[in-house]
Amino acid sequence: MTTQDLTPTTAAPACAAAAAAGRHGAGEDILYKRLALRISELIQHGTLRPGERVPSVRKCSGQQNVSIATVMQAYRLLENRGVIEARPQSGYYVRAPRWSPPPEPEMYRPVARPVEVRVTDLVMQVVKAGREPGLTRLGAALPAPELFPMKQLHRTMASVGRRAPVAASSYDAPPGNRALRVQIARRAMEAGCTLSPDDIITTTGATEALNLCLRAVAKPGDVIAIESPTFFGILQIIESLGMRVCEVPTYPRDGVCLDELEARLKCCRVRACVFTLNFSNPLGSCMPDEKKERLVRMLARHKIPLIEDDIYGNLPFSGARPKAAKAFDEQGWVMLCDSFTKTLSPGYRVGWTAPGRFRAKVEFLKFVNTGATASLPQMGIAEFLQNGGYDHHLRKIRRLYASQVQHMTEAVSRYFPQGTKVTRPSGGMCLWIELPSNINALTVYERALAAKISIAPGPIFSAKQKFRNCIRLNCGNPWSEAMEAAVRELGDIIRATETTVNGAPKPQNSTSTLQGSSKHQGSRKLQTSSCKHQGSIKLQPASAIFEASSL
Ligand SMILES: Cc1ncc(COP(=O)(O)O)c(C=O)c1O
């Protein structure tokens, strides 16, 4: 039963029961049901919102002039009916109404021709602003630091450093630390890959791996096929190398549309593909393994390298880890790239690539690019992987990310306006949100930042800064009341930026959320009327950059 079951219109049975109880002279019985009804009305009218604390038993007893026992009975009734919930040592809270997931975005259809990439200015601004202290970080796709096994890792690194001081402070020239490559090769079996340590080259994060692989197979002016939308880091690398992209329609659940890809391979003279097939960023799509096999065969037929970014592959919410496309690679056209950024530590900057038939070229490029990957972090991670803490840790964070994504989806469906669409990832930590078309994601981004909430605006995920009404939310943070309040405030900000078809602000009393009308002003202080930039970085309005660079 939901809150509505206790409202005046639908509460007839409760009232009848109360009246009947009254006839039998059980005054307290009537009282507690009346009290329960009153509280459920407060909830239904939005005075008390999901996630908020209802008055303590003592306070309610004083306010309503009834006994503690009556309040307890009323709260128990509401609890039994799923309207409120007890939280240990904290009190009673309004439960989220029974939940139906919001609709999902459909596949986007970018132009079927090569385009130049222009995202760097906007991306750098967003990335820099996202580093400001005091933000609720819904922008960068990163877990909260406390979700990493920092203490164990640092201890392990200190210990290997003490035991092998010379190795720790010497170059470990490409292909990189052998013990680490052995561990990586062993773990790659779970992704269906048969790799030897000699197939692997360690790198400074996945970013360097992607960079090197692209440089090994393409030159300035060449066309690279990418998912649409795609991770802005991939766009930036391509932009910095003077290459162009061909954006391929991508299903939010199953990844790249292979028929569309095949058509584009021919018409756009694609030189290489860069795809994140497992829990992509930002869509969270995961290509089924049979489709991966078809993809690998198709590209091998066309002799086109696939640079596979598998940085989220270890993060399914349930079940076995999906295979990497590399598992189906018989001819060496797949260049697998990965790192420990999303699972162990972004700061250690340890990544790797298994570049198949392009191994020698990538090893050479690694050498001229950075000489070697830093030795001590490689040694520390090798030992951590060897000593068995990794699997336990992965199991823990998979469960956490699954629940955080679920909480975020529910919060979005409670607080964001009607017409909002949300992806349903089965792994990773990103949610892609398509807002109603009259909402400008860059305006939302600026106002959210002014309210100390960072988000990733949709335009940074496409070569020509499309997705103007989309945002990506990071679900890497443990769920908390502060997080709920931030999403609620974000919903208020979004609704405050809604415009009518003529571009005029939409009257606020007509806005409603995915889950009903919203009159609430969040407990966090809102600054949605003007964009006051805080902190030391003076931000150029992102929308200005957007307008300038999309001319
Ligand atoms: C899809 C994807 N690839 C690569 C990276 C960069 O990884 P690294 O920090 O290991 O360079 C990220 C980080 O957000 C990512 O989301």
PDBQT file of the ligand as one rigid body, heavy atoms in Angstrom, charges set to zero:
ROOT
HETATM    1  C1  LIG A 601      36.113   5.046 -20.721  1.00  0.00    +0.000 C 
HETATM    2  C2  LIG A 601      37.348   5.593 -20.058  1.00  0.00    +0.000 A 
HETATM    3  N1  LIG A 601      38.541   5.384 -20.615  1.00  0.00    +0.000 NA
HETATM    4  C3  LIG A 601      39.668   5.871 -20.063  1.00  0.00    +0.000 A 
HETATM    5  C4  LIG A 601      39.639   6.612 -18.914  1.00  0.00    +0.000 A 
HETATM    6  C5  LIG A 601      40.929   7.158 -18.355  1.00  0.00    +0.000 C 
HETATM    7  O1  LIG A 601      41.558   6.186 -17.580  1.00  0.00    +0.000 OA
HETATM    8  P1  LIG A 601      42.971   6.417 -16.856  1.00  0.00    +0.000 P 
HETATM    9  O2  LIG A 601      42.712   7.284 -15.672  1.00  0.00    +0.000 OA
HETATM   10  O3  LIG A 601      43.400   5.048 -16.473  1.00  0.00    +0.000 OA
HETATM   11  O4  LIG A 601      43.894   7.050 -17.813  1.00  0.00    +0.000 OA
HETATM   12  C6  LIG A 601      38.415   6.854 -18.287  1.00  0.00    +0.000 A 
HETATM   13  C7  LIG A 601      38.356   7.654 -17.060  1.00  0.00    +0.000 C 
HETATM   14  O5  LIG A 601      37.349   8.221 -16.712  1.00  0.00    +0.000 OA
HETATM   15  C8  LIG A 601      37.237   6.326 -18.876  1.00  0.00    +0.000 A 
HETATM   16  O6  LIG A 601      36.032   6.540 -18.336  1.00  0.00    +0.000 OA
ENDROOT
TORSDOF 0
